Amino acid sequence: MAFTNTNRPTRRLPLDPSLIVVALLLAAVVAVGFALSDRFGTTRNFMNVLEQAAALGFASLGQALVVIVGGIDLSIGAVVTASTVFMAGVVDLHPALMIPMIFGTLLFGAAIGFLNGFAIIKTGVHPLIVTLGTASILNGTVLIYTLQPTGGVPFWFEEFAYGRLGVIPISGLVMLLCFAVVWFLLRYSKTGRAFYAVGGSPEAARLNGIQSNRIILMAYSAGGFFAALSGTYFVSRTGVGDPRIGDPMTLASITPVILGGLVLGGGKGNILGVLLGVFLISLISNLLNYMNVSTFIQWVIQGLIIIFAVSIYVQKCKKL
Amino acid sequence: MIRLDGITKVFPGVKSLENVNFEAKAGEIHAILGENGAGKSTLIKTIAGAYIPEEGTIHFAGQERKWATPKEAKDAGIQIIYQELMLFPELTAAENIFIGKMPRTRFGTIDYKTMYRRANETLDSLGHRLDPRAPVRDLSIADQQMVEIAKALIGETKLLVLDEPTAAISGREAELLFECVKLLRDQGVCIIYISHRLEEIFSIADRVTVLKDGQNVGTHDIHELDRDKLVAMMVGREVNNIFPPKKTPNADVAPVLTVRDLRAPPKVKDVSFDLYAGEILGLAGLVGAGRSEVAHAIFGSMPRTDGTVTLGGEAFNAPTPRDSIDRGLGFLTEDRKGEGLMILLDMAANVTAPVLSEFTTTTGLDRNYEVQAAEDEIKRFRIAVPGPKSGVYQLSGGNQQKILFGRWARACRRVLILDEPTRGIDVGAKVEIYEIIRKLADEGAGVLVISSELPEIVGLCTRVLVMREGSVTGEVVSTEISEETIMHYATAASADAAQGAAR
């Protein structure tokens, strides 16, 4: 029970148990896919999935950063919507602004996230409520501006969503790159360590001289930034700003975060789990599409998988 | 009243109780002592029917009993009061006392009149006055404890188990509790009393049983024992001196920390003192006197409205925790799990948390260096942890505390403020912590020790400040340091203060 031998060799789990669970689920889906459909197990299809996963990937990455510092962002979907309308609207009027507007849109998202974080720190109101309020404000504003898909972007901009480097989709590549950079920063930077510290033990973090408020602002800004990147991807895909396109994204962004084993409440979890979660969700809907299963049944299946996966984590945690 | 014979309880891989014989009589206060992990809680839970032993028999009130559920034990008259009180804060005291068995009128509704009357009677029988109509959340911890005891007395209680009842109270409140427990004993209730504090065992217990590593080391009348014998039984070896030798610091040099007229409302009203390098200065006082708040106000984790502070000769008046750490002032907080440890991070990350910059190169965190630093602290303070990369949550309180000592001793070498450095730690680890504190002072740090355990203050410090209601009311030096003088300053001045307020 008590450790008495201080010279015991360092033991380390080879991998997070939650990573293993989601990886196994992923393998199971791929295996079922190979068995049930000829078209599923092709490079071409996997590359399509990678391309389509980007929107969810960006949104979930942003959500994950907020969740790690102990928060949650329910305005992700609204930021996605607002950034599509903002980008397509401005570029439609001034096509020359296309490239600056990519940065402008990302900055816009980050600014909304920053305001979320600022309001949470200043008021002490729960992030759930603050970000819900932000979502309502953004959605309302967008719908006052337009009820229909609107605006437009130069045709070449669809390269971001559909373009390929060899066989690899650019959007998927950008997503993988974002995950890699965030993974590295979380694991090997002072700021990354601070993210986990603030999420897991806010009071202890403060008393260890960590500037918690700065970390929280950074997390929400990143959440907004990646939501806007998701919006940018949608503009590239559809060519317009759509006042409803982000609606399902808020809840969708939370699913891979949970599947990836991040603890709601903060302080624990590996961002790679979230990436696997994104792949899992994308592959499942891809497979079910091939099998002509309706979207509504897909939702039911997704719900079952979440509950199943998380119940396994809970069992594991009890054993530890 | 209760007799356990040859009780053995095995958890997967661990024998928690091994062939334990134990007996407690009606009308006695029987203390159970032992270090963390010695098997105290397993023993209680076996008595309470929460665990079913693999071997052995339980005799209760003259009959052999086999509890299948805790409810059976409860119905037979065994009541347990756990360390964490289990009360409903929004309900009144009386409602809590009668929870689950409220008296009914003939219409089946709750008979509040009878309930409040009987609650009053029960509280009176404990010699304690409080309003049974008051919501529990408005009561002090001591009053809440009385409610818990009153709750246990509804119905026929033959055996009452108190698990560390004084963990959250001190001074006058604890005395009230002792009086009440003695009253119950004189009414013929068998009381099993569990505590870490040796002093109170001597003032309250009739007999003592010591557990060590799941075995009964011995049961003795309290008269047969003294402090040293008891400690030796608990630790399993002779501990000649719990406290390291005192050393008077060199007061000719300038103090490393000076505090003048510190105010941080509402808890800190007027605090001034000097702290010298190499000194172990005590800060004593009752719970709620504002001691921890002084520490927070100096460290910069709580705003202050007034006062001048110098650290190492330089003015230090608008601190943040970051500034304090950078200037070599560390603060080991009272609430180990909430404010000290980062329970989700590994041991190494816990050690380096306040000075992470030292471990950061242009390419990011130098994990190898960090692990190396943690290894050093493991060796230096003999921390029993599987390794730098293992978690900290499951470790014993003593080892968690040693990790925090590793953290702060490494980060801050000028001044260390230690708030309740041995709270909830067993005796063996306490001795080690005292040695560590001595060593840190010898290495040149000024150490301010805040503690509610007077023997600790008396045994460790060469100078003691006493606080009462936010102000320093006395300073006790060298040979004058005793529990009596400290208590005098911590409480006696209240008469003067009351007069002052009246004028």
Chai-1 contact restraints between the chains, C-beta under 6 A:
chainA,res_idxA,chainB,res_idxB,connection_type,confidence,min_distance_angstrom,max_distance_angstrom,comment,restraint_id
A,M1,B,V14,contact,1.0,0.0,6.0,A-B,restraint_1
A,A2,B,G37,contact,1.0,0.0,6.0,A-B,restraint_2
A,F3,B,A384,contact,1.0,0.0,6.0,A-B,restraint_3
A,T6,B,A384,contact,1.0,0.0,6.0,A-B,restraint_4
A,R8,B,P386,contact,1.0,0.0,6.0,A-B,restraint_5
A,T10,B,G387,contact,1.0,0.0,6.0,A-B,restraint_6
A,T10,B,K389,contact,1.0,0.0,6.0,A-B,restraint_7
A,R11,B,P386,contact,1.0,0.0,6.0,A-B,restraint_8
A,R12,B,K389,contact,1.0,0.0,6.0,A-B,restraint_9
A,Y188,B,G364,contact,1.0,0.0,6.0,A-B,restraint_10
A,Y188,B,L365,contact,1.0,0.0,6.0,A-B,restraint_11
A,S189,B,G364,contact,1.0,0.0,6.0,A-B,restraint_12
A,K190,B,L356,contact,1.0,0.0,6.0,A-B,restraint_13
A,K190,B,T360,contact,1.0,0.0,6.0,A-B,restraint_14
A,A197,B,M342,contact,1.0,0.0,6.0,A-B,restraint_15
A,G200,B,M342,contact,1.0,0.0,6.0,A-B,restraint_16
A,G200,B,L344,contact,1.0,0.0,6.0,A-B,restraint_17
A,S201,B,M342,contact,1.0,0.0,6.0,A-B,restraint_18
A,E203,B,G338,contact,1.0,0.0,6.0,A-B,restraint_19
A,E203,B,E339,contact,1.0,0.0,6.0,A-B,restraint_20
A,A204,B,E339,contact,1.0,0.0,6.0,A-B,restraint_21
A,A204,B,G340,contact,1.0,0.0,6.0,A-B,restraint_22
A,A204,B,M342,contact,1.0,0.0,6.0,A-B,restraint_23
A,L207,B,S301,contact,1.0,0.0,6.0,A-B,restraint_24
A,L207,B,P321,contact,1.0,0.0,6.0,A-B,restraint_25
A,L207,B,E339,contact,1.0,0.0,6.0,A-B,restraint_26
A,N208,B,A353,contact,1.0,0.0,6.0,A-B,restraint_27
A,N208,B,P354,contact,1.0,0.0,6.0,A-B,restraint_28
A,G209,B,P321,contact,1.0,0.0,6.0,A-B,restraint_29
A,G209,B,R322,contact,1.0,0.0,6.0,A-B,restraint_30
A,G209,B,I325,contact,1.0,0.0,6.0,A-B,restraint_31
A,G209,B,P354,contact,1.0,0.0,6.0,A-B,restraint_32
A,G267,B,L344,contact,1.0,0.0,6.0,A-B,restraint_33
A,K268,B,L344,contact,1.0,0.0,6.0,A-B,restraint_34
